[in-house]
Amino acid sequence: MSALVSAKSMLGALGRGLSTLNGWFGRGLKELMPKGLYARALLIIIVPMVILQSVVAFVFMERHWNTVTRRLSAAVVQDISALIDVYKSYPQDKDRVQLRRIAQTRLGLVVDFLPPNDMPAPGPKPFFSLLDQTLSLQLSRQIGRPFWIDTVGRSNTVEIRIKLEDTVMRIYAQRSAAYASNSQIFIFWMLGTSSILLIVAVLFLRNQIRPILHLADAAENFGKGRDAPNFRPRGAREVRRAAQAFMEMKERVERSLEQRTTMLAGVSHDLRTILTRFKLELALLGDAPEAEGMRKDVDEMSGMLEDYLAFARGDGGEQATLTDMAQALEELASDAERHGHPVRVAFEGDPMVTVRPASFKRCLANLVSNAARHADTIAITGFRDDRWLTVTVDDDGPGIPLQLREEVFKPFLRLDDARNQDEGGSGLGLAIARDIARAHGGDITLADSPLGGLRAAVRVPV
């Protein structure tokens, strides 16, 4: 029983080890894989092609090239063996004239005879020489005498020396007669045609990927509140379908925003008419004490109406343009200083950013006015890198509790503890600011400020 339990624990440990190894291998492979669609599609094309060519080349080399080379080498060695038999069987041909003639005219070999001691020492053989291996094997198998070969010295011929009883026979054979030397042409043709096909595939694939990139750019621009006037469905049927769906979605969103704006414009007109009648009636009352409070209520109602309309409208009709953010921050600081609030401004990086200038300035102005309402010192800092524009507004006010920093972005919400409700305001400032930031593809976050109060950070893509 204990042995069974021990075996189960060992199998469990082995399974966990294999699972861990598989996880490491999967994560490593995921890190090595390219992230872009273009690179992955190229990999899908290239890898099967390389594997197929490798298999074809291996099969060709193993089944054809090696076999042909072995047979050619065996045929040359058979001819040499026949010449050795002729040499032994006809000693009356002392000058070996007939043997040389037969070898050259019938077999294509050049034969001569050297002194018995003219046998070089064996030299180093090329490591990857198929001809040396097959020729040596055939000479050992068919002739069985000491031999020496040189397949490197001359490019077109192979020199073979065989030691006989009273002489050394030297034979020069054509390399092409013993070696399938034109087999590399197959490899060159295969690689050449594959390279051409790969270039065509790359060009075709790039044209197929481009519409997807255009669709991604159009969606990104729409998310940032920018237009893509030259965008239209292109490419394959599936890509065109996705592009058409995006355009229909974009039209529905824009139509919904336009309907909302139109409705709010009508509501604004009706409410402003009623407020105007109130103001006229209050003006007829003169300077009566009870009229002063009503005037304040009407003014507050007018401000709340304007804030609500701005929040609901979202400044959707404004076009994004290249804006100098450093100058925009300086203008915000000047506006705050005219109302008696000292402001420090700093900007780092390229100040030219594509945003909706009036809308984005309203976003920052809401943050600055919110800080000015509750703090004495304000610092505005801008930073732009290759991807993001970040603007922070720091103050030394009472701040906002951590658990309420997301709640304050809800419309009409005003805090009782941290922010004084008697200071006025409709509770839409932060909601409008975040709505504008998200319309630019970014967001607003709240954190603790180095000045001791609240830090509002606006981060939008550039």
C-alpha positions as CSV (number, residue, x, y, z in Angstrom):
1,M,0.0,0.0,0.0
2,S,2.8,2.4,0.9
3,A,4.6,1.6,-2.4
4,L,1.4,2.5,-4.3
5,V,1.1,5.8,-2.5
6,S,4.8,6.5,-3.1
7,A,4.3,5.8,-6.8
8,K,1.3,8.1,-7.0
9,S,3.1,10.9,-5.3
10,M,6.1,10.4,-7.7
11,L,3.7,10.5,-10.7
12,G,2.0,13.6,-9.3
13,A,5.4,15.4,-8.9
14,L,6.4,14.4,-12.4
15,G,3.2,15.8,-13.8
16,R,3.6,19.0,-11.9
17,G,7.2,19.3,-13.2
18,L,6.1,18.7,-16.8
19,S,3.3,21.2,-16.4
20,T,5.8,23.8,-15.1
21,L,8.2,23.1,-17.9
22,N,5.4,23.4,-20.4
23,G,4.4,26.7,-18.9
24,W,8.0,28.0,-19.1
25,F,8.3,26.8,-22.7
26,G,5.0,28.4,-23.6
27,R,5.9,31.7,-22.1
28,G,9.4,31.7,-23.7
29,L,7.9,30.9,-27.1
30,K,5.3,33.7,-26.6
31,E,8.0,36.2,-25.9
32,L,9.9,35.2,-29.0
33,M,6.9,35.3,-31.3
34,P,6.4,38.6,-33.1
35,K,3.5,40.8,-31.9
36,G,2.4,42.4,-35.2
37,L,0.0,40.8,-37.6
38,Y,2.3,41.5,-40.6
39,A,5.2,39.7,-39.0
40,R,3.1,36.8,-37.8
41,A,1.6,36.4,-41.3
42,L,5.0,36.4,-42.8
43,L,6.1,33.8,-40.3
44,I,3.1,31.6,-41.2
45,I,4.2,31.8,-44.9
46,I,8.0,31.4,-44.3
47,V,8.1,28.6,-41.7
48,P,6.1,26.1,-43.8
49,M,8.1,27.0,-46.9
50,V,11.5,26.5,-45.1
51,I,10.3,23.2,-43.6
52,L,9.1,22.0,-47.0
53,Q,12.3,23.0,-48.7
54,S,14.4,21.4,-46.0
55,V,12.5,18.1,-46.3
56,V,12.7,18.2,-50.1
57,A,16.4,19.0,-50.0
58,F,17.2,16.3,-47.4
59,V,15.2,13.7,-49.4
60,F,16.9,14.7,-52.6
61,M,20.4,14.7,-51.1
62,E,19.8,11.4,-49.4
63,R,17.9,9.5,-52.1
64,H,19.3,11.0,-55.3
65,W,22.6,12.8,-54.9
66,N,24.2,10.2,-52.6
67,T,22.9,7.3,-54.7
68,V,24.1,8.8,-58.0
69,T,27.5,9.7,-56.5
70,R,27.9,6.1,-55.2
71,R,27.0,4.6,-58.5
72,L,29.3,6.9,-60.5
73,S,32.2,6.2,-58.1
74,A,31.5,2.5,-58.3
75,A,31.6,2.6,-62.1
76,V,34.9,4.5,-62.1
77,V,36.4,2.0,-59.6
78,Q,35.1,-0.9,-61.7
79,D,36.9,0.6,-64.8
80,I,40.1,0.9,-62.7
81,S,39.7,-2.7,-61.5
82,A,39.4,-3.8,-65.1
83,L,42.6,-2.0,-66.1
84,I,44.4,-3.6,-63.2
85,D,43.2,-7.0,-64.5
86,V,44.4,-6.2,-68.0
87,Y,47.8,-5.1,-66.6
88,K,48.2,-8.4,-64.8
89,S,46.9,-10.6,-67.6
90,Y,49.0,-9.1,-70.5
91,P,52.6,-8.8,-69.3
92,Q,53.8,-8.8,-72.9
93,D,52.6,-5.2,-73.3
94,K,55.7,-3.9,-71.5
95,D,55.3,-0.2,-72.3
96,R,51.6,-0.4,-71.5
97,V,50.8,1.4,-74.7
98,Q,47.7,-0.6,-75.4
99,L,46.5,-0.3,-71.8
100,R,46.8,3.5,-71.9
101,R,45.1,3.7,-75.2
102,I,42.1,1.6,-74.1
103,A,41.9,3.6,-70.8
104,Q,41.8,6.9,-72.6
105,T,39.7,6.1,-75.7
106,R,37.2,3.7,-74.1
107,L,37.0,4.6,-70.5
108,G,38.0,8.3,-70.4
109,L,40.8,7.7,-68.0
110,V,44.5,8.9,-68.2
111,V,46.8,6.1,-66.8
112,D,50.5,6.1,-66.2
113,F,52.8,4.1,-64.0
114,L,55.2,5.3,-61.4
115,P,58.1,3.7,-59.4
116,P,56.9,1.4,-56.6
117,N,58.0,3.8,-53.8
118,D,56.2,6.8,-55.3
119,M,53.2,6.6,-53.0
120,P,52.4,9.7,-51.0
121,A,51.4,9.6,-47.4
122,P,47.7,9.8,-46.7
123,G,46.6,13.4,-46.4
124,P,43.8,15.0,-44.4
125,K,40.4,14.4,-46.0
126,P,37.7,17.0,-46.3
127,F,35.1,16.7,-43.6
128,F,32.0,17.1,-45.8
129,S,33.4,15.5,-49.0
130,L,31.0,12.9,-50.3
131,L,33.3,12.0,-53.2
132,D,36.2,11.1,-50.8
133,Q,34.0,8.9,-48.7
134,T,32.3,7.0,-51.5
135,L,35.4,6.7,-53.7
136,S,37.5,5.4,-50.7
137,L,34.7,2.9,-49.8
138,Q,34.5,1.6,-53.4
139,L,38.3,1.3,-53.8
140,S,38.6,-0.6,-50.5
141,R,35.7,-2.9,-51.4
142,Q,36.5,-3.7,-55.1
143,I,40.3,-3.5,-55.3
144,G,41.5,-4.0,-51.8
145,R,45.0,-2.6,-52.3
146,P,46.7,0.4,-50.8
147,F,45.5,3.6,-52.5
148,W,45.8,7.3,-52.3
149,I,43.3,9.8,-53.8
150,D,43.3,13.6,-54.3
151,T,39.9,15.2,-55.0
152,V,41.0,18.7,-54.0
153,G,44.2,19.5,-56.0
154,R,42.5,19.9,-59.4
155,S,39.0,21.1,-59.8
156,N,38.0,19.1,-62.9
157,T,39.9,15.8,-62.3
158,V,40.4,13.3,-59.5
159,E,43.8,11.7,-59.0
160,I,43.9,8.1,-57.8
161,R,47.1,6.1,-57.1
162,I,47.0,2.3,-56.4
163,K,50.0,0.4,-55.2
164,L,50.6,-2.9,-57.2
165,E,53.4,-5.5,-56.7
166,D,56.0,-3.8,-59.0
167,T,54.6,-0.3,-59.7
168,V,52.2,2.4,-58.7
169,M,49.3,2.9,-61.1
170,R,48.2,6.6,-61.3
171,I,44.8,7.3,-62.8
172,Y,43.3,10.7,-63.6
173,A,39.5,10.6,-63.9
174,Q,37.1,13.4,-64.7
175,R,35.3,14.6,-61.5
176,S,32.0,14.5,-63.3
177,A,32.4,10.8,-64.1
178,A,32.7,10.0,-60.4
179,Y,30.6,12.7,-58.8
180,A,27.1,14.2,-59.4
181,S,28.5,17.7,-59.5
182,N,25.5,19.3,-61.0
183,S,23.1,18.4,-58.2
184,Q,23.6,21.8,-56.5
185,I,21.8,23.4,-59.4
186,F,18.6,21.8,-58.0
187,I,19.2,23.5,-54.7
188,F,20.0,26.9,-56.4
189,W,16.8,26.7,-58.5
190,M,14.8,25.8,-55.4
191,L,16.2,28.7,-53.4
192,G,15.9,31.1,-56.2
193,T,12.3,30.3,-57.1
194,S,11.4,30.3,-53.4
195,S,13.0,33.8,-52.9
196,I,11.0,35.1,-55.8
197,L,7.8,33.6,-54.5
198,L,8.5,35.0,-51.0
199,I,9.1,38.5,-52.4
200,V,5.7,38.3,-54.2
201,A,4.0,37.0,-51.1
202,V,5.5,39.8,-49.0
203,L,4.3,42.5,-51.4
204,F,0.9,40.9,-51.6
205,L,0.6,40.5,-47.9
206,R,1.7,44.1,-47.3
207,N,-1.1,45.2,-49.5
208,Q,-3.6,43.0,-47.6
209,I,-2.3,44.3,-44.2
210,R,-2.5,48.0,-45.2
211,P,-6.4,48.2,-45.1
212,I,-6.3,46.7,-41.6
213,L,-3.8,49.4,-40.5
214,H,-6.0,52.1,-42.0
215,L,-9.0,50.8,-40.2
216,A,-7.0,50.8,-36.9
217,D,-5.9,54.4,-37.5
218,A,-9.4,55.5,-38.3
219,A,-10.7,53.9,-35.1
220,E,-7.9,55.4,-33.1
221,N,-8.5,58.9,-34.6
222,F,-12.3,58.5,-33.9
223,G,-11.5,57.6,-30.3
224,K,-9.3,60.7,-30.0
225,G,-12.0,62.9,-31.4
226,R,-10.3,63.4,-34.7
227,D,-11.6,62.9,-38.3
228,A,-10.3,60.5,-40.9
229,P,-11.7,62.0,-44.1
230,N,-9.8,59.8,-46.6
231,F,-10.9,56.5,-45.0
232,R,-13.0,54.1,-47.0
233,P,-13.4,50.3,-47.0
234,R,-10.6,48.5,-48.9
235,G,-8.9,45.1,-49.0
236,A,-10.4,41.7,-48.7
237,R,-14.0,41.0,-48.1
238,E,-13.7,40.5,-44.4
239,V,-11.7,43.7,-44.0
240,R,-14.2,45.6,-46.0
241,R,-17.0,44.2,-43.9
242,A,-15.2,45.3,-40.7
243,A,-14.5,48.8,-42.1
244,Q,-18.2,49.1,-43.2
245,A,-19.4,48.1,-39.7
246,F,-17.0,50.7,-38.2
247,M,-18.3,53.4,-40.5
248,E,-21.9,52.5,-39.7
249,M,-21.1,52.5,-36.0
250,K,-19.4,55.9,-36.3
251,E,-22.4,57.3,-38.1
252,R,-24.8,56.1,-35.4
253,V,-22.6,57.6,-32.7
254,E,-22.4,60.9,-34.5
255,R,-26.1,60.9,-35.2
256,S,-26.9,60.2,-31.6
257,L,-24.6,63.0,-30.5
258,E,-26.2,65.4,-33.0
259,Q,-29.7,64.4,-31.8
260,R,-28.7,65.0,-28.2
261,T,-27.2,68.3,-29.0
262,T,-30.3,69.4,-31.0
263,M,-32.6,68.3,-28.2
264,L,-30.5,70.2,-25.6
265,A,-30.4,73.3,-27.8
266,G,-34.3,73.3,-27.8
267,V,-34.3,72.7,-24.0
268,S,-31.8,75.5,-23.6
269,H,-33.9,77.9,-25.6
270,D,-37.0,77.1,-23.6
271,L,-35.3,77.4,-20.3
272,R,-33.5,80.5,-21.2
273,T,-36.8,82.1,-22.3
274,I,-38.3,81.3,-18.8
275,L,-35.2,82.6,-17.1
276,T,-35.3,85.8,-19.1
277,R,-39.0,86.4,-18.1
278,F,-37.9,85.8,-14.5
279,K,-35.2,88.5,-14.9
280,L,-37.6,90.9,-16.4
281,E,-40.1,90.4,-13.6
282,L,-37.3,90.8,-11.0
283,A,-36.2,94.0,-12.7
284,L,-39.8,95.4,-12.4
285,L,-39.7,94.6,-8.7
286,G,-36.8,97.1,-8.3
287,D,-34.5,96.9,-5.3
288,A,-36.8,95.1,-2.9
289,P,-35.0,93.0,-0.3
290,E,-37.0,89.8,-1.3
291,A,-35.9,90.3,-4.9
292,E,-32.2,90.1,-4.2
293,G,-32.4,86.4,-3.1
294,M,-34.4,85.6,-6.1
295,R,-31.8,87.2,-8.4
296,K,-29.1,85.0,-6.9
297,D,-31.2,81.9,-7.4
298,V,-31.8,82.9,-11.1
299,D,-28.1,83.6,-11.6
300,E,-27.2,80.2,-10.1
301,M,-29.8,78.5,-12.2
302,S,-28.4,80.1,-15.3
303,G,-24.9,78.9,-14.4
304,M,-26.1,75.4,-13.7
305,L,-27.9,75.3,-17.0
306,E,-24.8,76.4,-18.9
307,D,-22.7,73.8,-17.1
308,Y,-25.2,71.1,-17.8
309,L,-25.5,71.9,-21.5
310,A,-21.7,72.0,-21.8
311,F,-21.5,68.6,-20.1
312,A,-24.2,67.0,-22.3
313,R,-23.0,68.6,-25.5
314,G,-19.3,67.8,-25.0
315,D,-18.1,70.3,-27.6
316,G,-18.5,67.6,-30.2
317,G,-18.5,69.9,-33.2
318,E,-15.0,71.2,-32.7
319,Q,-12.2,70.0,-35.0
320,A,-8.9,68.8,-33.7
321,T,-6.0,71.1,-34.6
322,L,-2.3,71.4,-33.8
323,T,-2.1,73.4,-30.6
324,D,0.7,75.0,-28.6
325,M,0.1,73.5,-25.1
326,A,2.8,75.6,-23.4
327,Q,1.1,78.7,-24.5
328,A,-2.3,77.3,-23.5
329,L,-1.0,76.6,-20.0
330,E,0.4,80.1,-19.8
331,E,-3.1,81.5,-20.7
332,L,-4.7,79.4,-18.0
333,A,-2.2,80.7,-15.5
334,S,-2.9,84.3,-16.6
335,D,-6.7,83.8,-16.2
336,A,-6.2,82.4,-12.7
337,E,-3.9,85.2,-11.7
338,R,-6.4,87.8,-12.8
339,H,-8.7,86.4,-10.2
340,G,-6.1,86.6,-7.5
341,H,-4.7,83.0,-7.6
342,P,-0.9,82.7,-8.1
343,V,0.0,79.9,-10.4
344,R,3.3,78.2,-11.4
345,V,3.6,76.8,-14.9
346,A,6.2,74.5,-16.4
347,F,6.3,72.4,-19.6
348,E,8.7,69.8,-20.9
349,G,8.9,68.3,-24.4
350,D,7.4,69.3,-27.7
351,P,4.5,71.7,-27.0
352,M,2.7,71.1,-30.3
353,V,-0.1,68.6,-29.8
354,T,-3.2,67.8,-31.9
355,V,-6.3,68.4,-29.7
356,R,-9.6,70.2,-29.8
357,P,-8.2,73.5,-28.4
358,A,-11.3,75.1,-26.9
359,S,-12.6,71.8,-25.5
360,F,-9.2,70.8,-24.0
361,K,-8.6,74.3,-22.6
362,R,-12.1,74.0,-20.9
363,C,-11.1,70.7,-19.4
364,L,-7.9,72.2,-17.9
365,A,-9.7,75.4,-16.9
366,N,-12.2,73.3,-14.9
367,L,-9.4,71.6,-13.0
368,V,-7.6,74.9,-12.3
369,S,-10.8,76.6,-11.2
370,N,-11.6,73.7,-9.0
371,A,-8.2,74.0,-7.4
372,A,-8.5,77.8,-7.1
373,R,-11.8,77.4,-5.3
374,H,-10.2,75.4,-2.5
375,A,-6.5,76.2,-2.4
376,D,-4.1,79.1,-2.2
377,T,-1.2,77.7,-4.3
378,I,-1.5,76.1,-7.7
379,A,1.1,74.5,-10.0
380,I,0.5,73.4,-13.6
381,T,3.0,71.0,-15.1
382,G,3.0,69.7,-18.7
383,F,5.0,66.8,-20.2
384,R,4.9,65.4,-23.7
385,D,6.7,62.3,-24.9
386,D,6.4,60.2,-28.0
387,R,3.0,58.7,-27.1
388,W,1.3,60.8,-24.4
389,L,0.6,64.4,-23.2
390,T,0.3,64.6,-19.4
391,V,-0.8,67.8,-17.7
392,T,-0.9,67.8,-13.8
393,V,-2.7,70.5,-11.7
394,D,-1.4,70.5,-8.1
395,D,-2.8,72.5,-5.2
396,D,-2.3,72.8,-1.4
397,G,-6.0,72.5,-0.5
398,P,-7.8,70.0,1.7
399,G,-7.7,67.3,-1.0
400,I,-10.2,64.5,-1.5
401,P,-10.4,61.3,0.5
402,L,-9.0,58.3,-1.4
403,Q,-12.3,56.4,-1.3
404,L,-14.2,59.3,-2.9
405,R,-11.8,60.1,-5.8
406,E,-13.8,58.2,-8.3
407,E,-17.2,59.3,-6.9
408,V,-16.4,63.0,-7.5
409,F,-16.5,62.5,-11.3
410,K,-20.2,61.7,-11.2
411,P,-22.4,64.6,-12.4
412,F,-23.9,66.9,-9.7
413,L,-21.9,65.3,-6.9
414,R,-20.4,67.8,-4.4
415,L,-18.5,66.7,-1.3
416,D,-19.5,68.0,2.1
417,D,-16.4,67.3,4.1
418,A,-13.4,68.0,2.0
419,R,-14.9,70.6,-0.3
420,N,-17.1,73.4,1.0
421,Q,-20.5,73.3,-0.6
422,D,-21.1,77.0,0.2
423,E,-18.4,77.9,-2.4
424,G,-20.9,77.4,-5.2
425,G,-20.6,75.4,-8.3
426,S,-22.9,72.9,-10.0
427,G,-20.9,69.7,-9.3
428,L,-20.2,69.2,-13.0
429,G,-16.7,70.6,-13.3
430,L,-14.8,67.3,-12.9
431,A,-17.4,65.4,-14.9
432,I,-17.1,67.8,-17.8
433,A,-13.3,67.6,-17.6
434,R,-13.2,63.8,-17.6
435,D,-15.8,63.7,-20.4
436,I,-13.5,65.9,-22.5
437,A,-10.4,63.9,-21.7
438,R,-12.0,60.7,-22.6
439,A,-13.3,62.2,-25.9
440,H,-9.6,62.8,-26.7
441,G,-8.8,59.1,-26.0
442,G,-7.4,59.8,-22.5
443,D,-8.5,60.1,-18.9
444,I,-8.2,62.0,-15.7
445,T,-6.8,60.6,-12.4
446,L,-6.7,62.1,-8.9
447,A,-3.8,61.5,-6.5
448,D,-2.0,63.2,-3.6
449,S,-0.1,66.3,-4.5
450,P,3.5,67.1,-3.5
451,L,2.1,70.5,-2.3
452,G,-0.1,68.7,0.2
453,G,-3.4,68.9,-1.5
454,L,-4.9,67.2,-4.6
455,R,-3.2,66.4,-7.9
456,A,-5.4,66.1,-11.0
457,A,-3.5,64.5,-13.9
458,V,-4.9,64.7,-17.5
459,R,-3.3,62.1,-19.8
460,V,-4.2,62.0,-23.5
461,P,-2.5,60.3,-26.5
462,V,-0.7,62.6,-29.0
